[in-house]
């Protein structure tokens, strides 16, 4: 699985099979709500940023491993050195190079989604470029999990949220065990990632348009 290790918040009701969602409680909607309005696991982090949203979103798309060395060290250790993370490569390529795709790109939100099989033989089901949030939301084939990650800059706050929806009971049980294992880093690398984005945005300056690379 390509899930980035970290802590998480279980998005569950009293029945572990029932996903939940709180999109109605948000003062402003976001594209993440369109792509994955319900989830079984969720993680959120945020930090203040005094920069225009388009500049921050460009930095989210372009921040490199060299700019988040602690994140890079954790990922290298997690992979036991089998996977290389070139210093000049964008962090986002970790997802886009492994079957994930950009579901939405705007001036204040960047949304990436992927579908993974609960299988060691063929873990990732590549998504075609241009897949829409609506197509992503409609996928319900058993034996899969849907992962959506966004970066958003609104009201002077840079945030990231990860949601995971698992499509059947057995897969939910298997993923629940996996989630417990990857919680050891509990939010650390996501905070490092956000700080790297903010630093890059500050260095590149505010007078740039929305990210066009991805």
The 8 nearest C-alpha neighbors of each residue, nearest first, counted from 0:
[[1, 2, 122, 115, 123, 117, 119, 116],
 [0, 2, 3, 94, 97, 93, 123, 115],
 [3, 1, 0, 4, 146, 181, 5, 94],
 [2, 4, 1, 5, 181, 74, 188, 0],
 [5, 3, 181, 2, 184, 182, 6, 183],
 [4, 6, 185, 184, 182, 186, 181, 183],
 [185, 7, 5, 182, 186, 184, 183, 42],
 [6, 8, 42, 41, 9, 5, 40, 182],
 [7, 9, 41, 42, 40, 10, 6, 43],
 [10, 8, 40, 11, 41, 39, 7, 42],
 [9, 11, 39, 40, 19, 38, 41, 8],
 [12, 10, 18, 9, 19, 39, 15, 17],
 [11, 13, 14, 17, 15, 19, 18, 10],
 [12, 14, 15, 11, 17, 16, 18, 10],
 [15, 13, 12, 16, 17, 11, 18, 19],
 [14, 16, 17, 11, 13, 12, 18, 39],
 [17, 15, 14, 168, 18, 171, 11, 167],
 [16, 18, 14, 15, 12, 11, 19, 39],
 [19, 17, 39, 38, 11, 37, 10, 16],
 [18, 20, 37, 10, 11, 38, 17, 12],
 [21, 19, 37, 22, 36, 38, 18, 10],
 [20, 22, 23, 24, 19, 25, 36, 37],
 [21, 23, 24, 25, 20, 32, 36, 28],
 [22, 24, 21, 25, 26, 20, 28, 27],
 [25, 23, 22, 21, 26, 27, 20, 28],
 [24, 26, 27, 22, 23, 28, 21, 29],
 [27, 25, 24, 28, 23, 22, 29, 21],
 [28, 26, 25, 29, 24, 22, 23, 153],
 [29, 27, 25, 26, 32, 30, 22, 31],
 [30, 28, 31, 32, 27, 33, 108, 151],
 [29, 31, 33, 32, 34, 28, 103, 110],
 [30, 32, 34, 33, 29, 35, 149, 110],
 [33, 31, 36, 30, 35, 34, 29, 22],
 [34, 32, 30, 31, 35, 36, 132, 133],
 [33, 35, 132, 136, 31, 32, 135, 133],
 [34, 36, 32, 37, 136, 33, 31, 38],
 [35, 37, 32, 20, 33, 34, 22, 38],
 [38, 36, 20, 19, 35, 18, 164, 39],
 [37, 39, 164, 18, 163, 19, 40, 162],
 [38, 40, 10, 18, 164, 11, 163, 9],
 [41, 39, 9, 10, 163, 38, 162, 8],
 [40, 42, 162, 8, 161, 7, 9, 10],
 [41, 43, 7, 161, 8, 160, 162, 6],
 [44, 42, 160, 159, 161, 41, 45, 158],
 [43, 45, 159, 158, 160, 190, 42, 189],
 [46, 44, 158, 157, 159, 156, 43, 47],
 [45, 47, 157, 156, 158, 48, 44, 193],
 [48, 46, 156, 155, 157, 49, 45, 158],
 [47, 49, 155, 156, 50, 157, 46, 197],
 [50, 48, 155, 47, 51, 156, 201, 197],
 [49, 51, 48, 205, 52, 55, 54, 201],
 [52, 50, 54, 53, 205, 55, 49, 152],
 [51, 53, 55, 107, 152, 54, 56, 106],
 [54, 52, 209, 106, 56, 55, 208, 51],
 [55, 53, 57, 205, 52, 56, 51, 207],
 [54, 56, 58, 52, 200, 57, 53, 59],
 [57, 55, 59, 53, 58, 54, 210, 52],
 [56, 58, 210, 54, 60, 59, 55, 209],
 [57, 59, 61, 55, 200, 56, 196, 60],
 [60, 58, 56, 196, 57, 61, 62, 55],
 [59, 61, 57, 58, 62, 91, 56, 210],
 [60, 62, 58, 89, 59, 63, 57, 91],
 [63, 61, 89, 58, 59, 196, 60, 90],
 [64, 62, 89, 90, 88, 65, 66, 87],
 [63, 65, 86, 67, 66, 90, 71, 68],
 [66, 64, 86, 63, 67, 68, 87, 71],
 [65, 67, 64, 63, 195, 68, 62, 199],
 [66, 68, 64, 70, 65, 195, 69, 71],
 [69, 67, 71, 70, 65, 66, 72, 64],
 [70, 68, 72, 71, 67, 73, 191, 188],
 [71, 69, 73, 188, 67, 68, 72, 74],
 [70, 72, 68, 74, 69, 73, 64, 75],
 [73, 71, 69, 75, 70, 74, 68, 76],
 [74, 72, 76, 70, 75, 71, 77, 69],
 [73, 75, 77, 71, 76, 72, 78, 70],
 [76, 74, 72, 80, 78, 77, 73, 71],
 [75, 77, 79, 73, 78, 74, 72, 80],
 [78, 76, 74, 75, 79, 73, 80, 72],
 [77, 79, 75, 80, 76, 81, 82, 74],
 [80, 78, 76, 77, 81, 75, 82, 74],
 [79, 81, 75, 78, 82, 76, 83, 77],
 [82, 80, 79, 78, 83, 75, 76, 77],
 [83, 81, 80, 78, 84, 75, 79, 74],
 [84, 82, 85, 81, 80, 75, 78, 74],
 [83, 85, 86, 82, 64, 71, 88, 75],
 [86, 84, 88, 87, 83, 64, 65, 63],
 [85, 87, 65, 64, 88, 84, 63, 66],
 [86, 88, 85, 63, 65, 64, 89, 84],
 [89, 87, 63, 85, 86, 64, 90, 84],
 [90, 88, 63, 61, 91, 62, 92, 64],
 [89, 91, 63, 92, 64, 93, 62, 88],
 [90, 92, 93, 89, 94, 60, 95, 61],
 [91, 93, 95, 94, 96, 90, 89, 88],
 [94, 92, 91, 96, 90, 95, 97, 89],
 [93, 95, 92, 97, 99, 96, 91, 98],
 [96, 94, 92, 99, 97, 100, 93, 98],
 [95, 97, 92, 94, 93, 98, 99, 91],
 [98, 96, 94, 95, 99, 93, 125, 123],
 [97, 99, 125, 126, 95, 96, 123, 124],
 [100, 98, 113, 95, 94, 112, 97, 126],
 [99, 101, 95, 111, 112, 128, 126, 102],
 [100, 102, 111, 103, 110, 112, 213, 104],
 [103, 101, 111, 110, 131, 132, 130, 100],
 [104, 102, 110, 101, 109, 105, 30, 111],
 [103, 105, 109, 108, 110, 101, 102, 106],
 [106, 104, 108, 107, 109, 103, 209, 56],
 [105, 107, 53, 209, 108, 52, 56, 104],
 [106, 108, 152, 52, 151, 105, 53, 56],
 [109, 107, 151, 105, 150, 106, 104, 110],
 [108, 110, 104, 150, 149, 103, 105, 151],
 [111, 109, 149, 103, 102, 148, 101, 104],
 [112, 110, 101, 148, 102, 100, 147, 149],
 [113, 111, 147, 99, 146, 100, 102, 148],
 [112, 114, 99, 146, 145, 147, 115, 100],
 [113, 115, 145, 124, 144, 146, 123, 143],
 [116, 114, 123, 144, 122, 143, 124, 117],
 [117, 115, 143, 122, 118, 123, 142, 144],
 [116, 118, 143, 142, 122, 115, 170, 119],
 [119, 117, 122, 116, 120, 121, 142, 115],
 [118, 120, 122, 121, 117, 116, 0, 123],
 [119, 121, 118, 122, 116, 117, 123, 0],
 [122, 120, 119, 118, 123, 116, 124, 117],
 [121, 123, 116, 118, 115, 119, 120, 117],
 [124, 122, 115, 116, 121, 125, 98, 114],
 [123, 125, 115, 114, 126, 98, 116, 122],
 [126, 124, 98, 123, 99, 127, 114, 97],
 [127, 125, 98, 99, 100, 124, 128, 113],
 [126, 128, 130, 129, 125, 100, 98, 99],
 [129, 127, 130, 100, 126, 101, 102, 99],
 [128, 130, 131, 127, 102, 101, 100, 126],
 [131, 129, 128, 127, 102, 134, 126, 132],
 [130, 132, 133, 134, 102, 129, 135, 103],
 [133, 131, 34, 135, 134, 102, 136, 33],
 [132, 134, 136, 131, 135, 34, 137, 33],
 [135, 133, 137, 131, 136, 132, 130, 138],
 [134, 136, 132, 133, 137, 138, 34, 131],
 [135, 137, 34, 133, 134, 138, 35, 132],
 [136, 138, 134, 135, 139, 133, 132, 34],
 [139, 137, 136, 135, 140, 134, 145, 166],
 [138, 140, 166, 137, 141, 143, 136, 165],
 [141, 139, 138, 166, 142, 143, 167, 144],
 [142, 140, 166, 167, 143, 139, 170, 165],
 [141, 143, 117, 170, 116, 167, 166, 140],
 [144, 142, 116, 115, 117, 166, 141, 165],
 [143, 145, 165, 115, 164, 114, 166, 146],
 [144, 146, 114, 164, 163, 113, 165, 115],
 [145, 147, 163, 113, 112, 162, 114, 144],
 [146, 148, 112, 162, 111, 161, 113, 163],
 [149, 147, 161, 111, 160, 110, 112, 162],
 [148, 150, 110, 159, 109, 160, 111, 151],
 [151, 149, 159, 109, 108, 158, 110, 160],
 [150, 152, 108, 158, 107, 157, 159, 149],
 [151, 153, 157, 107, 52, 156, 158, 108],
 [154, 152, 156, 155, 151, 107, 157, 52],
 [155, 153, 156, 152, 157, 48, 52, 47],
 [154, 156, 48, 153, 49, 47, 152, 157],
 [157, 155, 47, 153, 152, 48, 154, 46],
 [158, 156, 152, 46, 45, 151, 47, 48],
 [159, 157, 45, 151, 44, 150, 156, 152],
 [158, 160, 150, 149, 44, 43, 151, 45],
 [159, 161, 43, 149, 42, 148, 44, 162],
 [160, 162, 148, 42, 41, 147, 43, 149],
 [163, 161, 41, 147, 40, 146, 38, 148],
 [162, 164, 146, 40, 38, 145, 39, 41],
 [163, 165, 38, 145, 39, 144, 166, 146],
 [166, 164, 144, 171, 167, 143, 145, 170],
 [165, 167, 141, 143, 139, 144, 142, 164],
 [168, 166, 141, 170, 169, 165, 171, 142],
 [167, 169, 171, 170, 16, 172, 166, 165],
 [170, 168, 172, 171, 167, 173, 142, 174],
 [171, 169, 173, 172, 167, 168, 142, 174],
 [170, 172, 168, 174, 169, 173, 165, 175],
 [171, 173, 175, 169, 170, 174, 168, 176],
 [174, 172, 170, 176, 175, 171, 169, 177],
 [173, 175, 177, 171, 176, 172, 170, 178],
 [174, 176, 178, 172, 173, 177, 171, 179],
 [177, 175, 179, 174, 173, 178, 172, 180],
 [176, 178, 174, 180, 179, 175, 173, 181],
 [179, 177, 175, 181, 180, 176, 174, 182],
 [178, 180, 176, 182, 177, 181, 175, 183],
 [179, 181, 177, 178, 182, 176, 183, 4],
 [180, 182, 4, 178, 183, 179, 5, 177],
 [181, 183, 6, 5, 185, 179, 184, 180],
 [184, 182, 185, 181, 5, 6, 180, 4],
 [183, 185, 5, 182, 187, 186, 6, 4],
 [6, 186, 184, 5, 182, 183, 187, 7],
 [185, 187, 5, 6, 189, 188, 184, 190],
 [188, 186, 190, 189, 184, 185, 191, 5],
 [187, 189, 191, 70, 190, 186, 192, 5],
 [190, 188, 192, 191, 186, 187, 193, 44],
 [189, 191, 193, 192, 188, 187, 194, 186],
 [190, 192, 188, 194, 189, 193, 195, 187],
 [193, 191, 189, 195, 190, 194, 188, 196],
 [192, 194, 196, 190, 195, 191, 189, 197],
 [195, 193, 197, 191, 196, 192, 198, 190],
 [196, 194, 192, 198, 193, 197, 67, 66],
 [197, 195, 193, 199, 58, 59, 194, 198],
 [196, 198, 194, 200, 195, 199, 201, 193],
 [199, 197, 195, 201, 200, 196, 194, 202],
 [198, 200, 202, 196, 201, 197, 58, 203],
 [199, 201, 197, 58, 55, 203, 198, 202],
 [200, 202, 198, 199, 204, 203, 197, 50],
 [203, 201, 199, 200, 204, 198, 197, 205],
 [204, 202, 200, 201, 199, 205, 54, 58],
 [203, 205, 201, 202, 206, 200, 207, 54],
 [206, 204, 54, 207, 51, 50, 203, 200],
 [205, 207, 204, 208, 54, 51, 203, 53],
 [208, 206, 54, 205, 209, 53, 204, 57],
 [207, 209, 53, 54, 210, 206, 57, 106],
 [210, 208, 53, 106, 57, 56, 211, 54],
 [209, 211, 57, 212, 56, 60, 208, 213],
 [212, 210, 213, 209, 57, 208, 60, 104],
 [211, 213, 210, 60, 61, 57, 209, 104],
 [212, 211, 60, 101, 210, 104, 95, 100]]
